[in-house]
Amino acid sequence: MVLHSKEFSTAGKTAGLQIWRIENMEMVPVPESLHGNFYIGDAYVILSTVKQKDNSFYHLHFWLGKECSQDESAAAAIFTVHLDDHLGGKPVQYRELQGVESATFTGYFKGGITYKTGGVASGFHHVVTNDISAERLLHIKGRRVVRATQVPLSWSSFNSGDCFILDLGANIFQWCGSKSNKFERLKAMQVARGIRDNERNSRAKLVVVEEGGETAELTEVLGVKPEISEGQDDDDTEADMSNRKMAKLYMVSDASGSMQVTVVKEENPFLQSDLLSDECFILDHGKNKIIFVWKGRNANPSERKEAMKTAEGFIQQMGYPANTQIQVLPEGGETPMFKQFFLDWKEKDQSKGLGTVFVTERIAVIQQVDFDASKLHESHHMAAKYNMVDDGSGKTEIWRVESSGRIPVEPESYGQFYGGDCYIILYTYNKGQIIYTWQGSSCTVEERTASAFLTVELDRSLGGNAVQVRVCQGKEPPHLLCLFHSKPLIVYRSGTSRLGIHPPAPSTRLFQIRRNLGPITRIAEVLASAASLNSNDAFLLKTGDDSAYLWMGKGASDEEKKGAKYMSAVLHCVSKVKVIVEGCEPADFWASLGGKKGYQTSERLESEIMTHPVRLFGCSNKTGRFIIEEVHGEFTQEDLAEDDVMLLDVWDQVFVWIGKDANQVEKTESVRCAKQYIESDPAERDKETPVVVVKQGHEPPTFTGWFLAWDASYWESVTSGMKHLRL
């Protein structure tokens, strides 16, 4: 079968995400407003494109629903192969199966993925309307990645252990089972808000319903509520931890006249020299449900085109599960997940480390550059990774979100945010506009809702073409940091700037200054306690008499010192600043912090962190079996789920963090898996790396120091917020 779509002419022409559904052996575009919605009876082709000047690079996926036909499945795979060829062989390819999508794929859909019943053969079609008569029931599953699956509109679909969304068009009901946990409720809220804001243009009403408190409108649609099941047993003792050492390397070649797959090595770590540019290779990690296909730049066209098909045949031959993931990587476009199986992987222009992927016009190149946020846009691959559209020299406007609407922020206060507020930042540059919606960690639910509505309203007033980016406190993207003309981003601990600082600021305040990218720093107000200090950073302590101490940790940088001096000017105490270095503190310094206490003293050079990045994993058996999922991107304290156990790998030690609602299975399996994680790591690490167990609410400074602006009172605020959960 040879398929070539007219859609190829538009594929990859512009940056962003393009999705096509397979209909009658043709690629039909899916409207952007419906991205993240997939019919389980269909197959899709998804292309993510990043462009910088004359260079482009791509991630190319084909997604198969559980009920899609064999013809549609084959067509999606073939379209993917031909589209890869059309794009010069540059894309990294992925095969995605419903329910087990790759982290790269799920990362495109921040509001979660929705599975809908039916498909092309059933007469279901993607339609963009404002129809408010539609009725559907969504079952919310997932923890790190939310998946909403459409289920029959009946009480028989419900269970007490999960959350559900009844979408009636004008009204959206979030139904919370009596045994559902806080994490599931928060995720259900995320999906419900996404439906309201994206599909209903913020016009629908959201209502939270607890099991047992069903409204008349619910019973009118569903009937009288019968007895329902309790759902899956969270005490399931089944555990499944994959060993990363179980990997083999095979070579794929047709030199003999037919496609042959031969074993190269049966045990990793492998050597980079094992990979030959004239051939293709399969890295078999099927026991962990993933197969990598590496395409040498000089491999012949038939070998390159047959890569995905060969991998699928390999899965069948080895008897691996049908949902085993497949990634096809061009030479030079290797991902960190692939490189971890090789001993001391070397990059061009880089002597050590995992490196960063980008693809040039012909082949992929790995390049290590200085992390200077203001210059990231000059490097194509770094600009793509950090979404740096330019150097931030365009026009910036900022408003604070109020019940009455958007209130302009004075330009002299740009870059200063309060944790109890939400802000809307409009950035205008020569290629368009970006709207950043910044939400403080202690703002109210009403403010979050208002910020989403006002963002949509602002976008409409601008013609509907602006890029919208929602930003949570502590996860500000590099481009946002560059909008304030090299001034640090300052985040004040809770509070609000309405009618001046409210509530009034305390007389003693402590600010943590941490270098982010190059000269750009983040400044975050933290609890004024010695336990908040960190040897890697600089801190500014403002005392009640309007004097201040600039405390320089042993690992603090010059940029952090400059940031601290800038903060002293903001606080109007620059003339009274006393510079002290770690280990030479006067008694008054400790007295202002309530006495000397232990704090994070582990120094990590920046080059070491780049070589061995800090990684966070969530461990849970809430799905019925024990699984470990990595938290991708920058992580914050909010990523620690109270009903889970988390692994924090800082290379020289691995922390096991136990949430207060974690069950016994998670506690037991996580400690065992932390040890297995260390032993099976293909990198050169000490097998005696210590495992440190910490409990929620009793985290030592050696743990909290890895999180920017750790807030000891955060756990109380989360509990309080859940008691007053409102939409």
N, C-alpha and C positions, 0 to 999 in steps of 0.2 A: 504494500500500500504506500503510495506516494502522495503526501498532502502538502499543499503550500497555500497559506491563507493570504488574502488581500490585506489582512491586519498586519502582516509583516512590515508593510510600508510605514506604519506608524509606530511600530514597536521600538522602544528605546530612544525615540526621538526627543523626548522631554524627560526631565528628572521626575522621579516619583514612582508610584505603584500603578501598574496596569494589570487588570484581571479580565480574562476572557472565559466564557463558558462554552463548552463543546455542544453545539446544536446542529444536528444533521450533518456531521462531519465538517463543520465550519466553526471558526473562532468568532464568538459574538461578544462584544465588549459589555462588561458589567458596569453600571453607573457608579461613580465614586461614592455616592451617598449610601450604597448598599455593600460597600466593601466590608468584608468580615462576615457576611451572610452567605452560607453555602447550602445548596440543596443536596441531600444525601443520595439522591438518585442520579447525580450528575458528576461530570469531571470538569476540571478547570485548569487553565494555564495562568500562572502568575509571574510577572516580571517586575523586579525592583531595579530601578536605574538611578545611578548617581552620575552627574555630569559636572565637569570642571574644565572650563575653556574648551579645548579640542579633545579632551579625553573622556572616556565613559567606562564604567564597569558595572557589572550586573550580577544579580542573583536570580536564577530562573527555576521555578517550581512547577510541577504538575500535581494537582490535588485530586484524589479519587474518593468519592463518597462510597459508603458501604453498600449502597444499592445501585451504583452506576453499572451500565451494561458493559460487556466485554468490548464491544465496538468503540464505545466512548472512551474507555480506559486506554485502548490501543491508540486511538486517534490523539488523545492528550499526550501520550508518550512520544508519538511520532512528530507531532507539532513541536514539542519541546526540543527534539533532536534537530529538526530543520531550523527552528528559530535560533538555536545555539550556533548552527552553521552560518545562518544569515548574519549573526552578530560577531562573526569572526572567531568563534570558538572561545570567546572570552568569559562567558558566564560560568559561575559555579552553579551546578545543577543539583536539584533535590527532588526526590520522589516523596510526596506527602500523602499519608493515609488518614482518613477521618479518625480523630481521637488520639492520634499519636504523632502529631505534627512536630517538626523540628522547632527548636527555640528561635532560630532565625525567622521562621515563618510566623510563629505566634507573636513575635515581637512587632510585626507590622500592625497588629490590631490591638491597640492599647485598651480598647473597651471590651475586649473579649471576642470570642468567635461564636456565632450562632448557627446551629444546624437546623435546617428546615426540611420538613417532609416533602416527598414528591421529587419531581425532576421534569426534564423536557418531555419524556415519554408520557408523563402523567398530565401534561398540559399546564404545568406550573411555569410561570414566567417571571423574570425580574421586571418589576414595574415600579416606576417612581410616581407615586401619587400622594395626596394628602387624605387618603381614605381613612375616616375615623370609625368605620363600621366593622373593621377587621377584628376578629377574635382569635386568639391563639394562647397556648399555654407553653411556657418555657421552663425546663428543668435545669437548674443551675448546678454545675459540677466543676470542680477544679479548685486549685489553691493558688499556685504561682501563676497559672494561666487559666483564665475563666473560659469555660465552654458552656454555652446555653443551647440545649437540645430541645427542639419542638416535640411535644408529646401529645397524645390524645387529650382533648378538652373534656376531662372527666375526673371525678374524685379518685378513680382507680389509679391515676397516674401519680398521686401524691404519696408522700411518706413523711413521717415526723422528724426524720433525721436530716432533711435537706430544705432548701429554699426553692420557691417557684415564683414565676412572674406571670400573672394573668393580664394580658394586653388586650384591653377592650377599645383601643383607639383613643377616645377622649380621656379615658381613665386607665391608669396602669397600677395594678395592685402587686405589691411585693409581699408574698405569703411566707412566713417564717415558721418552720416546723418547731415543735416544742423542744426537740432534741438537737436542733441545728446549733452550730457553734458561732462565735462572734466573727470568725474569719469568713465563714460562708455567708453570713448576713451582710458583711461589708462588700463582698464580691457581688452578691445579688443586687445591692444598691448601685454598684458601679454599672452593671448591665442595664438596670432599670433607667438610670440617668442617661445612659447612652441612647436607649430607645427614645426617651423623651426629647433629648437635645438634638439627635441626628435624624431620627425618622419622623418626629412630630414637631420639629422646629420649635422646641421649648413650649409648645402650646398644651400639652397633655398634663393632667394632674396626677401626681404620684401619691399613693397611699400605702402605708406599711400596716400589714395585718398579722397579728400573732395568732397561732393556732388556737382555736377556741373562741376567737373574737371576730368571726367572719361576719361581714356586713350583709345587708339585704341584697345589694347588687351582686355580690358573689354568689349567694344561694340562688338568685334568680337565673344566673347563667349556668351554674354547676348543679343545682338541685340541693336537696338537704344533705348535709355532710354525714357520711356513714363512718364506721370505724375504719381507720387507715393503718397501714403497716408502719413499723418503726424504722424501716430502712436497713442499711448495712450495719453490721456489728463492728463498732470501732475497736473492739478488743481482739480482733482477728490476729492470731499469733504467727500467721505466715509472714516470712521475711524474705526479701530478695535483694541482695547487694551484688552488683556485677563487679567482677575483678578486671581491672583495666589491663592486667598483664596477659589476659587471654586473647592474644591477637596473632595472626599469621599474615605473611606477605606472599602474594602470588603475582606472577608475570603473565600478561595476556598478549599473545602474539599470533599472527597469521603467517609467519615466515615459512611454515611447513606446508602452506597451501590451504589450511583450514584453521579456524580459530582454536587455539590451544591455551589452556590455563595450567601453569606449572608452579609448584611450590618453590619459593626463593628462600624463605626462612620461616621456621615454625615457632620462634620465640622472640619476643621483643625485649628490650629496645632494639630497633633496627638502626642501620647506618644510612645516612643520606646518600651515600655512594651506591646503595642497593638499587636506587631508582635511576633508570636509564632514559635519557630524553628521546630515544628512538622507539620506546615501547610504552605500553599502558600497564598499570599495576592495580591489583585489588588488595586493599588492606582489610582483612577479615576480622571484624570485631563483632561478629554476629551474635555471640553469646551475650553481648550488651545491646543487641538489636540495632546495630548500625554497620553498614558496609561503605567503605570509601573506594572510589575509583579515581586513580591518578592518571592524567593524560599527559605523556611526554610531549614537548612542543614539536618534536620531529616524528612522532608516531604517524603512521600512514592514515589517511582519511577513514578507511573502513574500520580500523581499530578504534579511532576516536568516536565515530558515529555509533559503533556497536557497544560502547562502554556501558550505557544504562541497561541495554538488553542483556549483555553478558552478566552484569551484576544481578539482575532478576533471575536469570538462569542459575547463577551460583547459589542464590538463596534457596531455590528449590532443590538443587543438588545436595546442599548441606542439610536440608531439613529444618532450616530456620523458620521462625514464625513469618507469616505472610506480611505482617506489619513492620518488618525490619526496615529501618530507614536506609536510604541510599543517598550519598552525596558524591557528585562527580566534580573533581577539582582539576583545573588546568595547571600545568607546571608554572610555578611562581605564584599561584593563587591559593596556596595551601592555608587552611585555617589552623588556629591554635589547637583545636581538638585533634586534628590529624598529626600535627607536629609533635605532640606529646609522646608519640610512640617511637620517636627517633632520638638517638643519643646525640646531644650537643648539636642541634640543628643550626646551620650557618646560613646567613642571608647575605646577599650582595650588599656591600656597604654597611654590614653589621656583623660584629664578631660574636655576639651571644644574645640570647633572649628569643621570645616567640615571634616578635615582629608584628607588623601590621600589613594586611593584605590590600593591594589595589592592583588594577589591571591597566596597562598602557594600551596603545592601539594594536599591538601585535602580541605581546607576551606580558605576563604578570611580573611585577618587580616588587621586591620588599625593600623598604628604606626606613631607616631610623632617623628621625629629625628631632631637634630640640622642641620641647613642649612649650612654645610661646604662642599663647592663644591669639594674640594680635596678628600673628603671621601664619596661622594654620591654613588660612584660605589660599596661601601661595603654594601649598603642597597639595596636590590633587587628592591623594589617598587620605591624608590627614583631614582635609576639608570635608571629605565625604564622611569619614568616620565620626567627626565631631559636628557635622552639619553647619560648617562655617561658610555661609554664603558670601561673606565679605569680611572686612576688618572692623566693622561696627562704626564706620565713620558717617553713616547716614543720619537721618533725622529721627529722634526718639521723643515720644510723648507718653506720659504716664498718668493714669487716673487711679484713685482709690475707690473701691466698690462700696457703695452705701445703698440703703434701702430706697433712697430717692434717685439713685442712678450713679453715673460716673462723676466723681469729684476730682478736678485737676490737682495734681501734686506740683508743688513749687519746684522749678528746675534745680535749685540749689540743694534740694533733698533727693534728687535722682540717685538711685543706687542704695537707698536706705529703706529697708522694709521691716515691718513689725509682724511678729508671728501670729498676732490676733487679727490681722487684716488680710484682704485679698486685693490684688492690683491687676490692672490691665495695661500692658505696655504695647504701644504701636510703634513699629520700626518701619520706616520708609527708606528705600534705597533705589538705585537705578533700574533694578529688575523686578520690582514689585513691593509688596508689603507683608510683614509678619506681625501677627498679634500673639503676644505671650500673655497667658493668664496665670498669674502667680498666686498660689494659695498657701497661706500660712498654716503651720501645723496646729495652731490652736484657734483658728477661725471657726465660726459657727457653721452649721449645715446650711442655714439660710443664706449666709454670705457665699458659700461655695455655689449654691444654686443660682444666686443672683449674678455671680461672676460669669457662669456659663451662659446665662440669658443675655447679659450685656455684651459678651464677646460676639455672640451670634448677631445681635443688633448692630454692633459696630461694623462687623463684616458686611452686613447687608448695605449699610450706608456707604460703604466703600466700593460697592459694585459686586460683592460676593467672590472676589478673586484672591483675597488675602490668605496666606498660610496661617493656620491656627495651631498654637502649641500650648498645651496645658503644662504648667511647671509646679511641682510640689516643693515646698521649702526643703532645702538641703540637696536637691537634685537639679540645680540650675545648670542648663547646658552652657558650654564654653562661649557660644555666640552671645548669649544674654549677658555674660560677664564682661564682654567687650563693648557694651553699649554706653558705658559710663566714662569713656575717655580715660582709660587706664586707672580710674579710681577703684578701690576695692569694693566689692559687694558687702554691705553691712546688713545683718539680720539681728534685730533686737529680740530678746527673749520674751515671747508672748506679748501682751499689751497691744495697744492700738494708738495710732497717731491722730485719732479724732479729737478735736478740741484740745490739741496739744497732746503730750504723752499721757495716756490713761491706761491703767492706773499710774499714779506718779512713780517715777523711777526710784529705786532704792538708793541710799547714799553710797553704798559700796557696790561696785559693779566690776565684773570680770569679763574680758573679751578675748576670745581665742583667734589668733591670726594664723591661717594655714595657706601656704602657697598652693595654687591650683594648677595653672598652666603658665609657664614662663614667669613674667613679672606680675601676672594677675593673681590676686589673693582674695580669699573669702574671710570675712570677719564675722564671727558669731558670738553673741552674748551667751555665756554659760553660767551655771550656778557658781556663786562666789565662794568657792571652797577649794582647799588645796588639792582635793581629789580630782578636780577638773584639769589640773596641769598636765602637760605632756612634753617630754624631752625633745620631741621632734618639732615643736612649734614655738612661736612667740606669743606672749600674753600681755595685755594691758590691764592693770588693776587700778581702778579709780577709787580713791578712798573718800571718806566723808568730808575731809577738809579741802576737797578739790585738788589735792595733789595726786600723783599717780606713780606707779612703778611699771617700768617696761622690763618684763622678765624674759630673758633669752634662754630657751632650752639649749642643751648641748648640740642638738641637731637642727636648730633653727637656721633659716637662710637670711641673706641680706634683704630679699624681697619681703620676708615676714617682718623684719625689723622696720622697714620702710612703711609697711602697712600699719604697724603699731603706732608709729609716729603720726601717720595720717589720722588714726582714730583719736589720738590725744588732741589733735586740732579740732576734730568734730566735737569733742567733749569740752573744749575750751580749757584744757589744762596743760597745754604743750610747754608752758614755761616752768611747770612744776614737776616735770617727769624725771624720775631717777632711774637710770639704766642699771640693772643688776643681772648678773649671769647666774645660771643654775649652779647651786652649791655655795654661793656667797650671799645668801639672803639675810637681811637684817631681821631682828626679832619683830619689828613693827610690821613687816611684810606678812609673816605668818599669823600675827595677831589679827590683822585685817581680814584674813581668810578663815578665822575661827580656829586657828591652831594648825600645826604641821601634821600632815597626813600622807599616806602613801599615794603615789600617782604613777602614770605610765612613764617608765624610764627606759623602755626598749628602743634603741636607736636603729633606724633602718635607712640606709642610704637610698636615695632615689633610684640609682642604677640597680640596686638589689631588688627593689619593689617592682621595677619593670621586668627584671629577669624572672622573678618569682612573685607574680601579682597576688595580692590578698584576695581570697575567694570565700564566698558565703554560700552554704547549702542548707536547704530545708529538708528535714527528715520526718516522714509522716506515714501512718498506716490508715489514714482516713478513707482511702479509696478501697480498702479491703486487703491490700497487701503493702508491705513496707517498701517505700520508694524514697530515693534521694534526688532532689532537683536543685540545680544551681540557680541562684539569684543573679540574673544577668544585669550588666551595667553597674553604675555606681549604686552602692547600697547605703541605707541609713538605718537608724534605730527602728523606724516604722516597718522595716522588712522582717523584723524578728516577730514571728507569730507566736502568741501566748499559748496556743494549743499544740505546738510542735516542739521538736528539738532541732537545733540548728548547729551546723559545723562551721567554724570560722578558721580557715587555714591561713596562718601568717608565716608559713614556711618553717620557722624554727620551733614552732609549737602549733598544735591543733586544739582549739577550744570546742568543747561540747556544751552548748548553752541549752538549758532545760527550761522551757516555758512552764508557767504554773499550772496550766491545764493539760500538759502533755500526759499521755497515758503510760503505763508501765512498759508496754511492748516497745514504744518509741524510745523510752529512756534506756532500756536494756540493749536494744539493737543498735542504737546510735553509738554507744561507747565501743561496741564490738566492731562496727563498721568504720569508726574513726581509725582504729588500729589497722584494719584491713586496707583502708584507704592509703595509709602511710606505707604499708608493706608492699602494696601493688603499684605504687607510683613508679612509672618508668623513668622519671627524672632521677638524677643523682642526689638523693636526699638520705639523711641519717635515718636508718630503720628504727632507731631508738628515740625518734622525735617524741617529746613528751605530749601526752593528751591531758588537757586540763578541763575539768568539769566545773561549770559555774551555773548558778541558779538565778532565775529571773528575780530582779529586785535586790540581788546581792552580788552584782557584777564587780569584779576588782578593776582597778585602773588599767591593768595590763590588757584587759578586754575592752573596756569602754574607750580607751585611747585610740582605737582603730576607727571609731565613729566620730565624725565631725559634730561638735556641739551636743554631746550626750546629755540628755536631760533625765536626772534621777526621778523627777516627778511625773515623767511621761506615762508610766504604767497606771498611776492613779487617774490621770486625765482620760486614758483610754477606757478604763472601767466606768468612769463617770459618764463619758460620752455615749457608751453603749446603753446605759440605763435610760438615756434621754434621746434615743435614736429617732429622728424624725426626717421626713423628706420635705 
